[in-house]
Amino acid sequence: CQSPYSILFIMSFTLYTDAGNFRAFKVLVAAEYNSVEIAIPEFAVGTDNVTPAFLKKSPLGRVPVLDTPQGSLFESNAIARYVARLRSDTELLGASFFESAQVDTWIDFCSHDIELPATLWYYPYLGVAPYNAQLTNKAKGDLAKSLAILEAHMATRTYVVGHKVTLADITLVSALVYPFKFVADASYRAAFPNVMRWFNTCVNQSQFESVIGKVVLCETPLAVPAGGAAAGDKKEKKEKAPKAEKKAEKPKEEKKPKVVEEDFDEPAPAPKVE
């Protein structure tokens, strides 16, 4: 008797993404649970994602993008849900209509309340965005608030929804891999023992490990790369020193004080946050 899911082994799927993209993790982990094979060609963001052919697949040039026999899909949550729906027996979207809605709830929570503060925190340490101390500290605090919600939820649960891994677990874990590896040290994680129990349970399953590898938790947070300070932070530091020097020189250069003041009193631009 042929399995109703045997067609998945002959269907062709191709995922376009840059290496190490955490948004692609959830797609690939879901594929592992559903035994779906997905080809991943080499792909260079900044080059391959701006070609006319690719922009027809993803109008804003964002990755990941999945090619399916029916056409292309963009936006990582939509792709992950598509892959999860390819098999119903694994119940990655929940075992009931209510559980399916719960899974969607946590996926949305992850997008707004986990991914956003997490990336704002660790992107500067990877050189992806300029460092701004105020923004980084706020992001760190915002992630802690979101983790506290997940912490309370996991107090009596092994998995986020139901009694087995669903796309809710896959999505949340995928978003937490990098902050837990790079910036959230033991003292930060200590406030969330239930989250860490659940996280370790998931990442040590073969389906996760085959995609993201062995996760080594952060002991010492990464340092901000040299030259990684936000433009506004640099300007502020540069302006303060010259002002002090020029004030001391005023008695010697009484005829040209206005020129000096105009050079250095121009307001510094606001820090650019990307």
KANORBEL-V735387 format. One record per residue. RES is the residue in one letter. PHI is phi in whole degrees, -180 to 180 (999 if undefined). Layout:
BEGIN
((RES:PHI) (RES:PHI))
END
This chain:
BEGIN
((C:999) (Q:-81) (S:-66) (P:-64) (Y:-101) (S:-64) (I:-63) (L:-63) (F:-79) (I:-113) (M:-75) (S:-105) (F:-130) (T:-132) (L:-109) (Y:-100) (T:-161) (D:-79) (A:-64) (G:77) (N:-70) (F:-65) (R:-72) (A:-82) (F:-54) (K:-64) (V:-66) (L:-74) (V:-68) (A:-60) (A:-64) (E:-63) (Y:-66) (N:-97) (S:55) (V:-105) (E:-88) (I:-128) (A:-79) (I:-129) (P:-74) (E:-64) (F:-148) (A:-111) (V:-69) (G:102) (T:-125) (D:-71) (N:-87) (V:-115) (T:-75) (P:-56) (A:-65) (F:-73) (L:-66) (K:-72) (K:-83) (S:-134) (P:-55) (L:-96) (G:73) (R:-84) (V:-120) (P:-82) (V:-134) (L:-114) (D:-89) (T:-122) (P:-61) (Q:-94) (G:145) (S:-101) (L:-126) (F:-124) (E:81) (S:-63) (N:-67) (A:-64) (I:-65) (A:-62) (R:-65) (Y:-60) (V:-63) (A:-64) (R:-78) (L:-65) (R:-137) (S:-92) (D:-70) (T:-81) (E:56) (L:-66) (L:-102) (G:104) (A:-94) (S:-153) (F:-62) (F:-65) (E:-63) (S:-61) (A:-69) (Q:-63) (V:-59) (D:-62) (T:-58) (W:-74) (I:-65) (D:-65) (F:-58) (C:-62) (S:-61) (H:-88) (D:-114) (I:-113) (E:-59) (L:-62) (P:-67) (A:-63) (T:-69) (L:-63) (W:-78) (Y:-94) (Y:-55) (P:-61) (Y:-74) (L:-97) (G:79) (V:-82) (A:-140) (P:-67) (Y:-85) (N:-137) (A:-58) (Q:-64) (L:-66) (T:-63) (N:-64) (K:-66) (A:-62) (K:-61) (G:-69) (D:-65) (L:-65) (A:-61) (K:-63) (S:-70) (L:-65) (A:-65) (I:-67) (L:-66) (E:-59) (A:-66) (H:-64) (M:-85) (A:-58) (T:-122) (R:-132) (T:-90) (Y:-123) (V:-64) (V:-130) (G:71) (H:-121) (K:-152) (V:-64) (T:-126) (L:-65) (A:-63) (D:-62) (I:-61) (T:-68) (L:-65) (V:-62) (S:-58) (A:-76) (L:-97) (V:-57) (Y:-70) (P:-61) (F:-73) (K:-86) (F:-109) (V:-130) (A:-88) (D:-78) (A:-60) (S:-66) (Y:-72) (R:-72) (A:-60) (A:-76) (F:-131) (P:-63) (N:-68) (V:-63) (M:-69) (R:-61) (W:-65) (F:-59) (N:-66) (T:-60) (C:-72) (V:-67) (N:-91) (Q:-83) (S:-60) (Q:-66) (F:-74) (E:-64) (S:-68) (V:-99) (I:-102) (G:76) (K:-79) (V:-90) (V:-101) (L:-70) (C:-64) (E:-104) (T:-124) (P:-57) (L:-61) (A:-90) (V:-67) (P:-57) (A:-57) (G:77) (G:-90) (A:-69) (A:-64) (A:-57) (G:-64) (D:-63) (K:-66) (K:-61) (E:-63) (K:-67) (K:-69) (E:-75) (K:-61) (A:-66) (P:-60) (K:-60) (A:-65) (E:-65) (K:-69) (K:-63) (A:-71) (E:-88) (K:-52) (P:-57) (K:-83) (E:-125) (E:-63) (K:-81) (K:-128) (P:-70) (K:-66) (V:-64) (V:-65) (E:-63) (E:-65) (D:-62) (F:-106) (D:-92) (E:-64) (P:-56) (A:-72) (P:-66) (A:-64) (P:-56) (K:-85) (V:-113) (E:-113))
END
